[in-house]
């Protein structure tokens, strides 16, 4: 899966254990801020019926492939599509100009391949789930040859060694369907869709500070939408990064937004991920959740993301800021019908 700040890759065991303890007989879990789809994918693998949601198009595409699509229906056809994409001839276009020349997130040789493959995907007019599998394969292939520290806010002064390798498609790990019924992925604002959620448990992993996922991963949004937008700045961000703002990225906005989500949910169980670098404190979150029942909290010490550990650099690669603290605390809040064992 793609490199992703805030990804729960290292915390999957804690998250899935809390959910499994809350739902020992299985059931339906909604991941309302699905992001990289790692959590939804892990839960589907464990047999839960999963509903993944995110308001960014690239995240919805990841969830469509990793949660909604079933291997037995799509694997053979997806292999044929990827074989067809392998055969296209490189053809530099908008993506190469925007993200390999004007900005240097990818080497132009790979940019020309990305352009050609993405144009071919568009021309094939695939069913949504099959298209999502193809797009995720292309997104992940591009991620493996990028020239960043993990965010699309800036790029390396010199090409990262991996950026000089040829782009290679791989089949995403699409899972078999689950006995409980079809899983699904939706593309909606969390506040708006919360009252519509029907699930035994809702997992909340909202943005928690000023860092916008759309701004951090704007290349993926453009690759998925293929709308070739107007861009701005050294990083060539999509112009709508300026206007598509989330209340969760705002200090005054996050509490009302999260309170609205929690109030709208009808699910009997909640598991909430947060971080001590967020706009809300542990005590604020406990108070916010306590109206739904007893709140259990687990604290997990973690190293900070790689960009924080190497320091702050400008787009020219020059260090312009000092390294801050090297570790943070991940919180996991569990609220539900039964008390669960949350040994760290």
TIZAMAR-708898 format. One record per residue: x negated, y, z of N, C-alpha, C in turn; residue in three letters. Coordinates in steps of 0.001 Angstrom, whole numbers, plus 500000, padded with zeros to 6 digits. Atoms other than C-alpha are relative to their C-alpha. Example, Ala and Ser with C-alpha at 12.3 -4.5 7.8 and 13.67 -1.06 7.14 Angstrom:
% residues 2
499110498810500000487700495500507800499100501200500000Ala/500820498810499940486330498940507140500770501090500730Ser/
END
This chain:
% residues 344
499159498801500000500000500000500000499123501250500000Unk/500789498784500141498903503612499536499460500467501347Unk/500516499324498795496718505490502023501027501034500421Unk/498879499163499568499141507439504185499790500466501422Unk/500106499450498657498710509775507130501325499749500736Unk/498786500328499265501151508750509833500497498596499732Unk/499611501380500263501352505230508414499932499192501285Unk/499976500829498793502240502680511058499276498664499789Unk/500732501232500275499851500070509627499368499447501272Unk/500700500466498805497806499919512834500947499750501169Unk/499043500136498903500933500026515014501133499038499674Unk/498896500853500419503074497534513123500350498957501059Unk/499730501015498991502668494904515814500824500537501148Unk/499244499383498913503922497281518515501437500295499560Unk/498673499596500476506826498557516393500888498782499788Unk/499174501171500291508045495183515166500287499186501263Unk/499746500715498741507647493643518637501128500664500777Unk/498934499285499294509842496356520155501353499759499339Unk/498746500226500721512463495884517446500471498563500188Unk/499632501406499812512393492082517728500505499747501411Unk/499544500167498619512740492312521521501383500608500201Unk/498686499357499896515722494645521104501067499200499268Unk/499056500786500812517337492357518511499499498553499897Unk/500570501354500024516276488819519473500726499052499058Unk/499246500852500919518997487314517269500013500565498577Unk/500052499402501331518098489463514266501087501047499808Unk/498989498995500290520357491956512548499530500986498955Unk/500294498961500984520246495116510461499247501139500665Unk/500821498902499489517563497750511029499925501077498936Unk/500159498870500914517569501201509446498741500777500368Unk/501197499167499857514231502980508977500324501318499308Unk/499416498779500551515455506540508534498981500919499335Unk/501078499215500607512090508154507662498956498997499485Unk/500736501223500333510565505285505702498588500230499486Unk/501371499689500396507474506996504220499375498957499110Unk/500719500985500803505069504325502993500736498676499875Unk/499174501218499992507712501588503608499318498827500699Unk/500682501094499315505247499567505703500894499336501049Unk/499177500565498938507685499149508588501144499195499402Unk/498898500721500630510625498189506388499546498706499356Unk/500559501194500641508467495729504461499699498925501053Unk/500321500956498932507236494105507700501266499405500610Unk/498757500488499413510773493851509078500728499054499052Unk/499383500905500970512117492316505869499263498663499994Unk/500796501231499971509273489785505994500377499151501210Unk/499598500730498795510461488863509500501454499543499961Unk/498632500479500162513986488260508218501090500980500351Unk/498983498990499728515733491469509263500599500517498689Unk/499384499262501107518201493057506896499631501469500199Unk/500600498681499816516627496466506286500671501028499091Unk/499538498827500750517962499843505185498922501061500176Unk/501048498973499957515121502246504333500502501267499330Unk/499589498711500550515684505942503701498855501002500073Unk/500934498879499962513502508924502818500475501057499012Unk/499547498931500887514085512316501218499016500310498885Unk/500948499818501100510939512246499039500166498880498983Unk/499759500979501059511250510496495681498960498889500004Unk/501026501043500024507910508678495907500233498990501118Unk/499737500896498872508844507248499333501209499122499711Unk/498830500798500395512239506139498024499598498917499009Unk/500477500989500966510439504392495161499245498879500699Unk/500701501017499226508124502599497600500993499082500720Unk/499017500802499275511121501457499647500848499156499051Unk/499227500776500973513029500354496548499245498724499617Unk/500813501164500360510144498050495610499768499072501185Unk/500441500809498869509156496881499086501125499547500924Unk/498890500362499122512557496686500782501214499519499202Unk/498757500332500709515448496662498314499816498878498983Unk/500205501003501048513988494559495477499684498640500600Unk/500260501367499550513939490788495903499128499271498981Unk/500984500663500841511102488676494543500640499024499011Unk/499438501027500860513257485887493153500725500586498783Unk/499305499374501132515131488327490935499030500694499047Unk/500786499076500817512309490556489686498575499566499683Unk/501435500265500144508906488883489917499596499653498568Unk/500384500428501350508816487203486516500086501159499012Unk/499859498863500914510113490263484674498972501082500301Unk/500999498989499646507791492558486619498627499618499452Unk/501273500430500566504802490467485550499920500326498522Unk/499984499684501432505845490927481924499828501498499757Unk/500143498549500144506182494696482382498570500436500272Unk/501375499624499687502760494980484020499050499553498894Unk/500827500446501124501240492935481195500118500963498830Unk/499803499031501074502752495365478711499270501308500312Unk/500689498773499626501364498320480650498489499855499865Unk/501441500256500153497899496748480669499542500248498566Unk/500376499947501417497968496845476875500040501404499401Unk/499884498663500591498623500588476431498616500630499825Unk/501253499289500236495881502791475044499995501303500794Unk/500070498732499249494695505721477224500403501179499132Unk/499531498840500753496304508982476185500157501171500969Unk/499994498896499042495445512065478244501152500960499723Unk/498868499091500125498416514320478910500115500901501211Unk/499754499058498910500001516408481649499294499586501279Unk/500600500458498743498781514259484568498489500216499985Unk/501448499826500106495177514320483327499613501464500142Unk/500304498567499936495224518085482867500194500514501430Unk/499658499443498687496890518785486243499132499441501121Unk/500583500646498836495169516262488512498616499401499772Unk/501352500499500280491909515331486783499079501098499478Unk/500792498900500562490787518604485159500201501285500797Unk/499744498794499200492494521583486820499735499722501484Unk/500393500523498688492227519610490089499297498678499723Unk/500843501179500245489936516609490540500323498873500973Unk/499585501095499137491951514025492421499646498637499397Unk/500283501240500714491271511346489772499058500306498843Unk/500899499817501142488626510854487090500830500075498714Unk/499221499865501241489847511925483623500201498695499232Unk/499817501290500684489273508416482229501197499248500578Unk/498841500634499377491749507042484745501267500824499799Unk/498840499154500253494025510031484248500647499676498665Unk/499459500327501318494408509136480578500756498678500022Unk/499292501275499854495408505599481555501319500213500742Unk/498781499714499243497899506897484122501043500662499106Unk/499068499329500917499460509227481536500656498998499053Unk/499476500946500983499831506433478990500950498989500640Unk/499151500984499324501249503932481471501304500624500473Unk/498763499372499498503701506415482974500937500329498848Unk/499149499750501169504959507439479539500672498706499538Unk/499433501276500437505450503769478698501096499547500947Unk/498951500360499039507409503130481896501271500790499702Unk/498829499169500313509692506042481021500695499511498731Unk/499424500434501274510180504722477469500735498668500116Unk/499392501329499866511156501237478692501415500046500580Unk/498662499847499399514288502525480528500380498768500833Unk/499824501187499176514010499793483137501103500189501039Unk/499082499935498872516560498930485804499272500617501185Unk/500669499250498925515889501000488958499023499174500840Unk/500894500786499163514375498171491016498759499556499234Unk/501140500410500815512165496935488176499102501204499712Unk/500797498796500206511068500503487420499221500356501262Unk/500687499697498744510236500997491095498782499100500184Unk/501140500913499871507995497915491075498866500445499087Unk/501031499528500929506158499215487994499353501287500499Unk/500540498727499513505785502697489486499140499803501242Unk/500799500262498805504518501338492803498672499362499603Unk/501248500584500483501962499214490963499070501081499468Unk/500811498920500557500764502320489114499531500961501094Unk/500358499104498900500813504508492240498862499404500827Unk/501024500638499186498778502001494211498687499838499241Unk/501220500095500808496335501488491344499275501337499975Unk/500602498662499983495770505255491193499414500315501367Unk/500485499756498639495386505404494977498658499326500249Unk/501256500717499794492575502855494823498818500655499303Unk/501097499344500723490563505096492463500068501518500163Unk/499921498557499808491289508540493919498682500544500539Unk/501217499342499519488658511057495004500367501000501087Unk/499554499180498886490134512365498257499595499340501304Unk/500186500573498665489796511833502001501299499390500514Unk/498744500620499628493327510440501995501209500894499839Unk/498918499042500198495407513586501437499792500727498684Unk/500083499275501265496200515420498217500071501508500237Unk/500140498582499683495410518775499797498695500550499439Unk/501308499625500526491811518826498544499348498737499462Unk/500687501134500608489397516608496632498511500117500287Unk/501421500034499718485782515589496979499220500934499063Unk/500841499122500818483075517972495752499384499227498840Unk/500490500913501031481528515066493830500927498797499964Unk/499099501136500116483399512031492538499700498949501068Unk/500151501146499107483979509380495197499630498785499150Unk/500392501176500794482371506093494056501181499225499442Unk/498848500764500488485791504434493792500680500675498811Unk/499349499275501088486974507177491414499397499665498641Unk/500678500340501251484485505959488802500332498583499539Unk/499589501343500391485979502463488760501242500074499110Unk/498805499972500850488595501604486126501260499662500780Unk/498714500254499367492220501683487202500493498601499633Unk/499545501376500213493692498197487599501340499783500684Unk/498687500283499437497345497289488089499993498665500738Unk/499781501244499277498306494670490652501480499882500317Unk/498599500199499643501661493142491460500226500380501459Unk/499679499701498599503139494704494616500547498760500705Unk/499549501130499193504015492321497435501513500099500213Unk/498541499977499932507722492148496656500466498736500710Unk/499593501107499141509466489932499223501284499340499518Unk/498749500703500267512182487338498898501125500618500816Unk/498846499481499291515680488280499955500167499330501354Unk/499782500528498650516858487697503534501415499443500114Unk/498720500690499850519738485528504744501126500929500424Unk/498971499113499474521551488438506395500718500839498973Unk/499375499203501049522382490132503094498992500895499327Unk/500944499174500758520850492542500605499467501174500810Unk/500602498799499427518419495170501858500204501148499029Unk/499794498873500905518652498678500464499103501171500357Unk/500771498769499841516790501941499970500857501164499544Unk/499260498802500379518445505355499948499073501203499986Unk/500803498787500242517151508799498995500821501177500494Unk/499125498988499411518714511297501374499300500715501151Unk/500436499258498828518106513922504030500456499257501253Unk/499700500796498810517976512219507438501164500571500795Unk/498925499382499224520262514723509158501345499734499336Unk/498737500168500720522910514383506450500483498556499995Unk/499580501398500139522884510590506210500183499299501342Unk/499942500676498697522608509785509943501402499523500382Unk/498675500479499597526402509640510560500520498842499148Unk/499546501072500895526745507160507669499301498673500275Unk/500800501197499767524244504652509051500809498936500726Unk/499413501162499340525598501216509904498880498999500225Unk/501125500873499691522902499219511686500041499618501465Unk/500111500423498606522168497307514853498927500793500739Unk/501078499207499418519046499391515425499511500994498953Unk/500596499000500892517648502582513915498601500327500505Unk/501381499631499701513920503222513807499750501402499449Unk/500258498611500375512931506901513749498510500290500097Unk/501405499591500032509445507993512705499922501323499235Unk/499878498735500726510012511660511809498665500715499870Unk/501148499089499990507413514206510713499984500726501337Unk/500040499468498634506162515764513918499233501311500134Unk/500699498712499915504092518855513042500100500726498660Unk/499874499134501160503417521376510275499634499324498685Unk/500494500643501214501977518874507798501142499360499209Unk/498918500473500863504434518275504955499556498779499210Unk/500326501183500804504454514813503415500090500308498507Unk/499923499614501409505546516355500129498727500725499583Unk/501231499290500314502545518699500238498779499101500021Unk/501137500903499898500183515921501284499934498986498878Unk/499938501047501027501338513537498534500753500471498762Unk/499291499408501128502534515839495783499703499300498676Unk/500319500730501241500712513838493069500936498815499811Unk/499095501148500105502854510797493871501413500454499659Unk/498658499493500320506035512878493768500109500317498512Unk/499989499669501424505116514162490313499891498755499134Unk/500140501236500766504084510700489118501334499262499926Unk/498717500706499968507432509216490179501075500764499234Unk/498962499210500672509680512053489016499684500229498522Unk/500487499762501368507600512621485858500693501216499375Unk/499347498773500446509088516102485620499014501073499576Unk/501076499116500447505723517776484878500243501440500446Unk/499573498707499465506437520720487182498938501079499878Unk/500946498905499812504857524117487451499219499718501275Unk/500846500261498832501945523913489901499322501284500459Unk/500665498809499472500000526344492074498829499598500870Unk/501108500173499076496775526674494042498912499081499489Unk/501136500833500365493476524838493935500398498528499936Unk/499567501397499991495215521540494753501067499702498953Unk/498985500196501041497744522086491930501260499321500547Unk/498777500551499429500692521361494175501215500353499152Unk/498716499709500628504195521168492765500541501314500562Unk/499487498709499545505863524563492937501089499819501060Unk/498931500182499018508742523061494942499485499631501385Unk/500558500155498649506358522334497818500265501270500811Unk/499739498728499323506957526018498614501435500122500486Unk/498576499794499717510731525633498740500677498806500660Unk/499384501198499418511517522027499785499443499800501413Unk/500501500026498624510911522615503472500859499095500880Unk/499294500849499051511827520197506256500014500652501373Unk/499911499477498629513072521330509662499053499253500934Unk/500884500793499144510899518559511117498555500487499947Unk/501331499402500084507779520463509979499959501391500631Unk/499887498674499402508879523524511977500111499888501516Unk/499930500050498534508244524124515681501393500365500513Unk/498643499714499509511618525857516182501069499095499399Unk/498975500784500685513400523499513784500085498547500388Unk/500027501448499813512360520021514863500959499515501072Unk/499131500475498912514289519762518144501463499976499567Unk/498603500066500453517690520769516702500229498925498939Unk/499838500990501059517120518543513670500023498592500566Unk/500045501348499437516158515477515697501203499746500909Unk/498807500145499162518963516086518190501228499709499142Unk/498881500235500896521395516213515262499989498577499459Unk/500114501376500476520092512928513894500444499029501086Unk/499685500920498902520317511209517276501490500029500329Unk/498570499878499712523821512546517895500851499344498931Unk/499217500553501104524986511367514481499948498494499899Unk/500163501444500130523757507798514815500969499234500895Unk/499077500836499232526247505163515917499356498683500426Unk/500675501252499685523709502353516261499781499862501510Unk/500161500182498551523470500833519773498551500007500477Unk/501410500075499614519655500622519717499173500971499171Unk/500922499098500680516940503134518867498563499647500382Unk/501429500013499734513175502867518560499431501231499293Unk/500499498732500525511361506190518064498484500050500128Unk/501447499780499987507724506764517097499721501490500035Unk/500428498604499968506030510042517952498520500030500359Unk/501440499831499870502571511438518617499737501211500876Unk/500254498881499089500974513742521181499469501239499286Unk/500325498799500772499984516136518366501263500657499449Unk/498743499502500539503663516756517643500522501222500729Unk/499387498806499438505833519760518354500831499711501250Unk/499219500355498826507797517850521024499151499181500961Unk/500754500737498991506382516521524277500708498679500328Unk/499410501258499524506958513103525773501237500280500837Unk/498863499710499127509236514622528414501199500515499214Unk/498896499502500822511295516469525793500700498857499275Unk/499408501121500727511815513275523826500774499076500931Unk/499268500821499035512780511290526901501335500663500342Unk/498762499281499684515328513969527786500987499934498840Unk/499159500008501188516644514009524233500674498639499804Unk/499502501352500234517112510226524178500784499431501177Unk/499450500598498782518305509643527744501522499939500002Unk/498543500064500077521924510350526878500505498711499383Unk/499593501254500636521960507047524978499672498783500855Unk/500336501114499129520681504956527865498599500143500573Unk/501334499986499422517504504063529712498948500062498900Unk/501068499831500983514374505135527825498734499339500516Unk/501287500619499686511303502920527904498946500596499062Unk/501049499350500782508000504392526711498723499179500074Unk/501321500600500044504798502772525588499045501023499401Unk/501021499091500505501622504812525060498860499175499402Unk/501035500744500715499017503624522551498901500970499603Unk/501135499162500351495578505248522304499496499613498609Unk/500429500270501375494459505609518677498977501030499551Unk/500861498993500632491619507260516719500819500865499065Unk/499285499108500912492797510278514749499720499627498554Unk/500166500323501415493164510116510967498633500467499509Unk/501374499799500455489946510173508933499688501456499703Unk/500256498603500313490337513778507771499664500818501230Unk/500287499293498754490384514985511364498618499645500524Unk/501264500448499443487315512925512209498787500505499219Unk/501142499507500777485151514248509355499936501526499992Unk/500018498545499936486069517903509972500809500642498892Unk/499200499231500952487705520628507910499103500513498890Unk/500779499575501159486427521324504387500891500793499051Unk/499252499271501022487473523793501714499972499202498696Unk/499950500763501250488238522690498120498647499823499313Unk/501342500165500580484546523141497223499176498943500747Unk/500707501012499231483606520511499784499145500562501113Unk/500808499359498969482052523018502193500722499905501346Unk/499403500140498683482629522413505893500322501380500565Unk/499585498684499529484618525308507315500615499943501398Unk/499428500101498661485848523992510661499363498875500787Unk/500610501000499125484708521945513614500936498815500195Unk/499222501179499664485841518435514446500642500214501372Unk/499315499888498719488448518478517206499920498680500756Unk/500003501256499258489371515626519517500105498824499037Unk/500119501141500897488784512199518040501086498950500218Unk/498964500983499721491699510296519603501310500708500333Unk/498710499479499580495392510814520159500820498866500616Unk/499115500983499371498286509039521844501236499841499130Unk/498764500329500699501028507314519887501024499561501037Unk/498914500373499098504343507047521721501005499114499272Unk/498903500812500509506977504404521205501099500015501057Unk/498865499878499098510363505130522815501046498955499604Unk/499028501056500269512859502273523103501239500252500846Unk/498733499760499326516508502848523960500997498971499471Unk/499058500981500520519135500144523796500825499308501052Unk/499061500733499161521532497651525233499299499071500982Unk/500723500885499099518842495505526865498630500586500293Unk/501352499582499657515623496196528689499028499007499376Unk/500929500887500680512670494828526750498617500095500643Unk/501362500028499483509131493852527721499098500694499012Unk/500829499202500893506814496488526238498568500048500504Unk/501397500024499557503431495402527538499084500482498889Unk/500865499433501030500754497413525697498918499006499613Unk/
END
